[in-house]
Amino acid sequence: MFTKRYFLIGFVIFIFLQLLFYTFLMTSYQQVPFDTYLYGTGYHYIDDNRVHALPFNLINALGAWDGQWYMRIAGSGYTTYAEVLTHQGQKFLDQYAFAFLPFYPVLVALVNVLIHNVLLSAFFLSNILLFADFFSIYYIVSKLYSEEIAMKTNFLLLFFPLSIFYRAYYAESLFLLLLLWFGYALIKRNWWFVGMTLTLLILTKPNGAFLFLPLFLVLFSEVRKKKIRLWKAIGFLCLPLLSYVYLFIISKMYMHNGLFWITAREYWGPKSGIIQTLSNNIQTIYHFPTLPFHVYQSSKTEIIAFFIGIFFFIKSRKLRYPELWYISLSLLFVPLLLKGFVSYARYEIVIFPLFIYLATKLKNVGYLTKLIIFFLLLLRISQIFINWGWVE
């Protein structure tokens, strides 16, 4: 499969576009002003070179926003006390790092054992994961659909306007990789592998917990058809709960509170019940005309992303594999029962079944047109991101 001419040509084009992407950012970063105000509101483990009048460094600039927290964990670990950090008048409790789950920074730390530079380690890992996503998408979608759809899915997903988060030091690229194999294992009924990938998904991002829904729905169907015994289904459903045992243990060890990783997340968003959260989100949609176009809080951009997701979710209901539809359901709707629209568009970019559907529908000129638009938007959004603008 990976030695065929069709794949090799696509892979070379992918590498070329990736190099073009980095070259463009290194030569055009000044087209967008460096946002000193937003930079001053963020946490910084490693300062951007430009605040010290040093030359622009793309590897440094890709560590904006949440990337700083992930590098802090990878470089220094989680804190064992309530240390207060300050930056330009802003105060941060170092324990807020517990809101960022450990699997991605652990991988950065493992790479750093060899490289001894957390920035370079994060950059290296982000590229390794990006290529792993490319190969995984091609393999899985080829097995389920066709090589043509697989290649189209690769380019549509990995050059989507918000795919800067696959290249920055965020956990999205790792989450996508695990999600791809979770979905494939679910379709193939490889229950042990499903349990392992879901465990790691939960340890990567909190959204991993929403994937209990597709696992439950498929297991329930298999039990009804008498293809798996009830006690086995319950066992496989409980296996990923080991991730929460691990989180409890490290929270207890570091902060003497097994649920501290939940408490830390309250800093990033007020804790509300399901009914209150759902009510708030409905009100946000209702007030769409008065919302700003794009800011840190809920904005028109997030609501537009939500409705575009709904459109493709409904259209993709006839996908060959219902398991993929269940994954879209879990990641598109369930999160809004527990949190608001902040960063919602970023959470959507890993919903690969929607991109598979898009790949099946776009042909020739339509596909190339969409891909060119995606790539140009990616370049612009990435310029904003590396200058500490808000793009999530």
SEMAR-509905 format. One record per residue (C-alpha): residue number from 1; x negated, y, z. Coordinates in steps of 0.2 Angstrom, whole numbers, plus 5000, padded with zeros to 4 digits. Last residue first. Example, Ala and Ser with C-alpha at 12.3 -4.5 7.8 and 13.67 -1.06 7.14 Angstrom:
BEGIN
{site 2, {4932, 4995, 5036}}
{site 1, {4938, 4978, 5039}}
//
This chain:
BEGIN
{site 392, {5047, 5144, 5093}}
{site 391, {5038, 5159, 5083}}
{site 390, {5033, 5171, 5096}}
{site 389, {5018, 5181, 5091}}
{site 388, {5001, 5177, 5099}}
{site 387, {4991, 5181, 5084}}
{site 386, {4988, 5163, 5079}}
{site 385, {5007, 5161, 5079}}
{site 384, {5011, 5176, 5068}}
{site 383, {4999, 5170, 5055}}
{site 382, {5006, 5152, 5057}}
{site 381, {5024, 5159, 5053}}
{site 380, {5017, 5166, 5037}}
{site 379, {5008, 5151, 5031}}
{site 378, {5022, 5139, 5036}}
{site 377, {5034, 5150, 5026}}
{site 376, {5024, 5148, 5010}}
{site 375, {5023, 5130, 5013}}
{site 374, {5042, 5128, 5015}}
{site 373, {5045, 5138, 5000}}
{site 372, {5033, 5128, 4990}}
{site 371, {5041, 5112, 4996}}
{site 370, {5059, 5118, 4993}}
{site 369, {5054, 5122, 4975}}
{site 368, {5045, 5106, 4972}}
{site 367, {5060, 5096, 4978}}
{site 366, {5072, 5105, 4968}}
{site 365, {5061, 5104, 4952}}
{site 364, {5059, 5085, 4954}}
{site 363, {5074, 5078, 4965}}
{site 362, {5079, 5082, 4982}}
{site 361, {5093, 5070, 4990}}
{site 360, {5083, 5056, 4996}}
{site 359, {5069, 5067, 5003}}
{site 358, {5082, 5077, 5013}}
{site 357, {5089, 5061, 5021}}
{site 356, {5071, 5057, 5026}}
{site 355, {5069, 5074, 5033}}
{site 354, {5084, 5072, 5044}}
{site 353, {5078, 5055, 5050}}
{site 352, {5062, 5063, 5055}}
{site 351, {5069, 5073, 5070}}
{site 350, {5052, 5079, 5075}}
{site 349, {5055, 5097, 5069}}
{site 348, {5071, 5099, 5080}}
{site 347, {5062, 5103, 5097}}
{site 346, {5053, 5118, 5089}}
{site 345, {5070, 5125, 5083}}
{site 344, {5076, 5123, 5101}}
{site 343, {5062, 5134, 5108}}
{site 342, {5075, 5143, 5120}}
{site 341, {5092, 5136, 5116}}
{site 340, {5097, 5131, 5133}}
{site 339, {5095, 5116, 5143}}
{site 338, {5103, 5100, 5150}}
{site 337, {5118, 5097, 5139}}
{site 336, {5110, 5106, 5124}}
{site 335, {5096, 5092, 5124}}
{site 334, {5110, 5079, 5120}}
{site 333, {5114, 5087, 5103}}
{site 332, {5100, 5086, 5091}}
{site 331, {5088, 5074, 5099}}
{site 330, {5100, 5060, 5104}}
{site 329, {5111, 5062, 5088}}
{site 328, {5096, 5061, 5077}}
{site 327, {5090, 5045, 5085}}
{site 326, {5107, 5038, 5084}}
{site 325, {5107, 5042, 5065}}
{site 324, {5090, 5033, 5063}}
{site 323, {5097, 5017, 5072}}
{site 322, {5112, 5018, 5059}}
{site 321, {5100, 5012, 5046}}
{site 320, {5105, 5014, 5028}}
{site 319, {5109, 5033, 5030}}
{site 318, {5127, 5036, 5028}}
{site 317, {5128, 5048, 5043}}
{site 316, {5115, 5059, 5034}}
{site 315, {5127, 5072, 5029}}
{site 314, {5134, 5075, 5046}}
{site 313, {5116, 5076, 5053}}
{site 312, {5111, 5087, 5039}}
{site 311, {5124, 5100, 5043}}
{site 310, {5122, 5098, 5062}}
{site 309, {5103, 5102, 5060}}
{site 308, {5107, 5118, 5049}}
{site 307, {5119, 5123, 5063}}
{site 306, {5106, 5121, 5077}}
{site 305, {5093, 5130, 5067}}
{site 304, {5105, 5145, 5064}}
{site 303, {5108, 5145, 5083}}
{site 302, {5089, 5145, 5086}}
{site 301, {5086, 5159, 5074}}
{site 300, {5100, 5170, 5080}}
{site 299, {5092, 5171, 5097}}
{site 298, {5091, 5163, 5114}}
{site 297, {5077, 5170, 5124}}
{site 296, {5059, 5172, 5118}}
{site 295, {5065, 5183, 5103}}
{site 294, {5071, 5181, 5085}}
{site 293, {5086, 5189, 5077}}
{site 292, {5093, 5197, 5092}}
{site 291, {5110, 5191, 5097}}
{site 290, {5126, 5201, 5095}}
{site 289, {5133, 5191, 5080}}
{site 288, {5129, 5174, 5089}}
{site 287, {5140, 5179, 5104}}
{site 286, {5150, 5163, 5102}}
{site 285, {5135, 5152, 5100}}
{site 284, {5128, 5159, 5116}}
{site 283, {5144, 5156, 5125}}
{site 282, {5144, 5138, 5120}}
{site 281, {5126, 5136, 5126}}
{site 280, {5131, 5144, 5143}}
{site 279, {5146, 5132, 5145}}
{site 278, {5135, 5117, 5141}}
{site 277, {5123, 5122, 5154}}
{site 276, {5137, 5125, 5167}}
{site 275, {5145, 5109, 5163}}
{site 274, {5128, 5099, 5164}}
{site 273, {5123, 5107, 5180}}
{site 272, {5110, 5121, 5180}}
{site 271, {5092, 5123, 5185}}
{site 270, {5084, 5139, 5179}}
{site 269, {5071, 5138, 5165}}
{site 268, {5052, 5137, 5164}}
{site 267, {5050, 5139, 5182}}
{site 266, {5063, 5125, 5185}}
{site 265, {5051, 5113, 5176}}
{site 264, {5039, 5113, 5191}}
{site 263, {5053, 5105, 5202}}
{site 262, {5055, 5091, 5190}}
{site 261, {5036, 5087, 5190}}
{site 260, {5037, 5089, 5209}}
{site 259, {5048, 5074, 5211}}
{site 258, {5036, 5063, 5220}}
{site 257, {5032, 5077, 5232}}
{site 256, {5015, 5076, 5241}}
{site 255, {5008, 5088, 5228}}
{site 254, {4994, 5078, 5220}}
{site 253, {4997, 5060, 5225}}
{site 252, {5016, 5062, 5226}}
{site 251, {5016, 5070, 5209}}
{site 250, {5005, 5056, 5202}}
{site 249, {5016, 5042, 5209}}
{site 248, {5033, 5049, 5204}}
{site 247, {5026, 5052, 5186}}
{site 246, {5021, 5034, 5186}}
{site 245, {5037, 5028, 5192}}
{site 244, {5046, 5039, 5179}}
{site 243, {5036, 5030, 5165}}
{site 242, {5041, 5013, 5172}}
{site 241, {5059, 5018, 5168}}
{site 240, {5054, 5013, 5150}}
{site 239, {5056, 4994, 5155}}
{site 238, {5074, 4997, 5162}}
{site 237, {5083, 4995, 5145}}
{site 236, {5072, 4980, 5140}}
{site 235, {5077, 4972, 5156}}
{site 234, {5095, 4976, 5154}}
{site 233, {5095, 4969, 5137}}
{site 232, {5087, 4953, 5143}}
{site 231, {5100, 4951, 5157}}
{site 230, {5114, 4953, 5144}}
{site 229, {5107, 4940, 5132}}
{site 228, {5102, 4945, 5115}}
{site 227, {5111, 4941, 5098}}
{site 226, {5128, 4938, 5106}}
{site 225, {5136, 4951, 5094}}
{site 224, {5142, 4961, 5109}}
{site 223, {5124, 4960, 5116}}
{site 222, {5117, 4966, 5100}}
{site 221, {5129, 4981, 5099}}
{site 220, {5125, 4986, 5117}}
{site 219, {5106, 4984, 5114}}
{site 218, {5108, 4996, 5099}}
{site 217, {5118, 5009, 5109}}
{site 216, {5107, 5008, 5124}}
{site 215, {5091, 5010, 5114}}
{site 214, {5099, 5025, 5104}}
{site 213, {5104, 5033, 5121}}
{site 212, {5088, 5030, 5130}}
{site 211, {5080, 5042, 5117}}
{site 210, {5086, 5057, 5127}}
{site 209, {5072, 5053, 5140}}
{site 208, {5059, 5057, 5127}}
{site 207, {5065, 5075, 5127}}
{site 206, {5054, 5077, 5143}}
{site 205, {5038, 5076, 5133}}
{site 204, {5023, 5065, 5132}}
{site 203, {5026, 5053, 5146}}
{site 202, {5044, 5050, 5141}}
{site 201, {5037, 5046, 5123}}
{site 200, {5025, 5034, 5131}}
{site 199, {5038, 5024, 5139}}
{site 198, {5049, 5024, 5124}}
{site 197, {5034, 5017, 5114}}
{site 196, {5031, 5003, 5126}}
{site 195, {5050, 4998, 5127}}
{site 194, {5052, 4998, 5108}}
{site 193, {5036, 4988, 5106}}
{site 192, {5044, 4975, 5119}}
{site 191, {5060, 4975, 5110}}
{site 190, {5054, 4972, 5092}}
{site 189, {5072, 4973, 5085}}
{site 188, {5066, 4978, 5068}}
{site 187, {5077, 4994, 5067}}
{site 186, {5071, 4998, 5085}}
{site 185, {5053, 4995, 5081}}
{site 184, {5055, 5007, 5066}}
{site 183, {5063, 5020, 5077}}
{site 182, {5050, 5019, 5091}}
{site 181, {5036, 5019, 5078}}
{site 180, {5042, 5035, 5071}}
{site 179, {5045, 5042, 5088}}
{site 178, {5028, 5038, 5094}}
{site 177, {5020, 5048, 5080}}
{site 176, {5032, 5062, 5081}}
{site 175, {5029, 5064, 5100}}
{site 174, {5010, 5064, 5096}}
{site 173, {5012, 5078, 5084}}
{site 172, {5024, 5088, 5095}}
{site 171, {5012, 5088, 5110}}
{site 170, {5005, 5105, 5107}}
{site 169, {4987, 5111, 5103}}
{site 168, {4991, 5118, 5086}}
{site 167, {4992, 5108, 5070}}
{site 166, {5008, 5099, 5073}}
{site 165, {5015, 5115, 5081}}
{site 164, {5011, 5124, 5064}}
{site 163, {5025, 5112, 5057}}
{site 162, {5037, 5126, 5060}}
{site 161, {5039, 5130, 5041}}
{site 160, {5040, 5112, 5036}}
{site 159, {5023, 5106, 5029}}
{site 158, {5022, 5090, 5039}}
{site 157, {5041, 5086, 5037}}
{site 156, {5043, 5090, 5018}}
{site 155, {5026, 5083, 5013}}
{site 154, {5028, 5067, 5022}}
{site 153, {5046, 5064, 5018}}
{site 152, {5042, 5066, 4999}}
{site 151, {5029, 5053, 5001}}
{site 150, {5040, 5041, 5009}}
{site 149, {5055, 5044, 4997}}
{site 148, {5043, 5040, 4983}}
{site 147, {5036, 5024, 4992}}
{site 146, {5053, 5017, 4995}}
{site 145, {5067, 5015, 5008}}
{site 144, {5063, 5005, 5024}}
{site 143, {5046, 4999, 5021}}
{site 142, {5041, 5014, 5012}}
{site 141, {5048, 5025, 5026}}
{site 140, {5037, 5016, 5039}}
{site 139, {5021, 5015, 5029}}
{site 138, {5022, 5033, 5023}}
{site 137, {5028, 5041, 5039}}
{site 136, {5014, 5031, 5048}}
{site 135, {5000, 5037, 5037}}
{site 134, {5005, 5055, 5038}}
{site 133, {5008, 5055, 5056}}
{site 132, {4991, 5047, 5059}}
{site 131, {4984, 5061, 5048}}
{site 130, {4992, 5074, 5059}}
{site 129, {4987, 5064, 5075}}
{site 128, {4968, 5065, 5070}}
{site 127, {4970, 5083, 5065}}
{site 126, {4977, 5088, 5082}}
{site 125, {4964, 5077, 5091}}
{site 124, {4950, 5086, 5083}}
{site 123, {4957, 5103, 5087}}
{site 122, {4960, 5098, 5105}}
{site 121, {4943, 5091, 5107}}
{site 120, {4935, 5106, 5099}}
{site 119, {4944, 5117, 5112}}
{site 118, {4940, 5105, 5126}}
{site 117, {4922, 5105, 5123}}
{site 116, {4911, 5090, 5129}}
{site 115, {4914, 5081, 5113}}
{site 114, {4913, 5063, 5119}}
{site 113, {4922, 5064, 5135}}
{site 112, {4932, 5077, 5127}}
{site 111, {4941, 5064, 5116}}
{site 110, {4947, 5056, 5132}}
{site 109, {4953, 5073, 5139}}
{site 108, {4963, 5077, 5124}}
{site 107, {4971, 5060, 5125}}
{site 106, {4975, 5063, 5144}}
{site 105, {4982, 5080, 5138}}
{site 104, {4994, 5071, 5127}}
{site 103, {5000, 5058, 5139}}
{site 102, {5002, 5069, 5155}}
{site 101, {5018, 5079, 5155}}
{site 100, {5018, 5098, 5155}}
{site 99, {5030, 5104, 5169}}
{site 98, {5016, 5099, 5181}}
{site 97, {5006, 5113, 5174}}
{site 96, {5017, 5125, 5185}}
{site 95, {5006, 5119, 5199}}
{site 94, {4993, 5133, 5194}}
{site 93, {5006, 5146, 5200}}
{site 92, {5005, 5160, 5188}}
{site 91, {5004, 5179, 5191}}
{site 90, {5004, 5192, 5178}}
{site 89, {4994, 5208, 5181}}
{site 88, {4982, 5205, 5166}}
{site 87, {4979, 5187, 5171}}
{site 86, {4982, 5180, 5188}}
{site 85, {4981, 5162, 5195}}
{site 84, {4989, 5157, 5211}}
{site 83, {4984, 5140, 5218}}
{site 82, {4998, 5129, 5226}}
{site 81, {4987, 5114, 5229}}
{site 80, {4982, 5098, 5221}}
{site 79, {4981, 5104, 5204}}
{site 78, {4982, 5094, 5188}}
{site 77, {4967, 5090, 5178}}
{site 76, {4953, 5102, 5174}}
{site 75, {4949, 5101, 5155}}
{site 74, {4964, 5091, 5149}}
{site 73, {4976, 5099, 5161}}
{site 72, {4970, 5117, 5157}}
{site 71, {4970, 5112, 5138}}
{site 70, {4988, 5107, 5139}}
{site 69, {4992, 5123, 5148}}
{site 68, {4983, 5134, 5135}}
{site 67, {4992, 5124, 5121}}
{site 66, {5008, 5130, 5128}}
{site 65, {5005, 5148, 5122}}
{site 64, {4991, 5149, 5109}}
{site 63, {4977, 5136, 5107}}
{site 62, {4977, 5138, 5088}}
{site 61, {4967, 5155, 5090}}
{site 60, {4952, 5146, 5098}}
{site 59, {4950, 5134, 5083}}
{site 58, {4953, 5149, 5071}}
{site 57, {4939, 5159, 5079}}
{site 56, {4940, 5178, 5076}}
{site 55, {4924, 5187, 5081}}
{site 54, {4922, 5194, 5099}}
{site 53, {4929, 5210, 5105}}
{site 52, {4933, 5202, 5122}}
{site 51, {4952, 5201, 5119}}
{site 50, {4948, 5195, 5101}}
{site 49, {4940, 5179, 5107}}
{site 48, {4956, 5172, 5114}}
{site 47, {4954, 5168, 5132}}
{site 46, {4953, 5150, 5138}}
{site 45, {4964, 5144, 5152}}
{site 44, {4976, 5158, 5148}}
{site 43, {4994, 5160, 5154}}
{site 42, {5005, 5171, 5144}}
{site 41, {5013, 5189, 5147}}
{site 40, {4997, 5198, 5142}}
{site 39, {4997, 5189, 5125}}
{site 38, {5014, 5195, 5122}}
{site 37, {5009, 5213, 5125}}
{site 36, {4992, 5211, 5115}}
{site 35, {5001, 5205, 5100}}
{site 34, {4987, 5203, 5087}}
{site 33, {4993, 5212, 5072}}
{site 32, {4998, 5201, 5056}}
{site 31, {4988, 5204, 5040}}
{site 30, {4972, 5202, 5051}}
{site 29, {4974, 5183, 5050}}
{site 28, {4971, 5183, 5032}}
{site 27, {4954, 5174, 5029}}
{site 26, {4954, 5161, 5043}}
{site 25, {4972, 5158, 5041}}
{site 24, {4971, 5155, 5022}}
{site 23, {4956, 5144, 5024}}
{site 22, {4965, 5133, 5037}}
{site 21, {4981, 5131, 5025}}
{site 20, {4970, 5128, 5010}}
{site 19, {4961, 5114, 5019}}
{site 18, {4978, 5106, 5024}}
{site 17, {4984, 5108, 5006}}
{site 16, {4969, 5099, 4999}}
{site 15, {4970, 5085, 5012}}
{site 14, {4989, 5083, 5007}}
{site 13, {4985, 5083, 4989}}
{site 12, {4971, 5070, 4992}}
{site 11, {4984, 5059, 5001}}
{site 10, {4997, 5061, 4987}}
{site 9, {4984, 5055, 4974}}
{site 8, {4979, 5041, 4985}}
{site 7, {4997, 5035, 4988}}
{site 6, {5001, 5034, 4970}}
{site 5, {4985, 5026, 4965}}
{site 4, {4988, 5011, 4977}}
{site 3, {4975, 5008, 4991}}
{site 2, {4987, 5013, 5005}}
{site 1, {5000, 5000, 5000}}
//
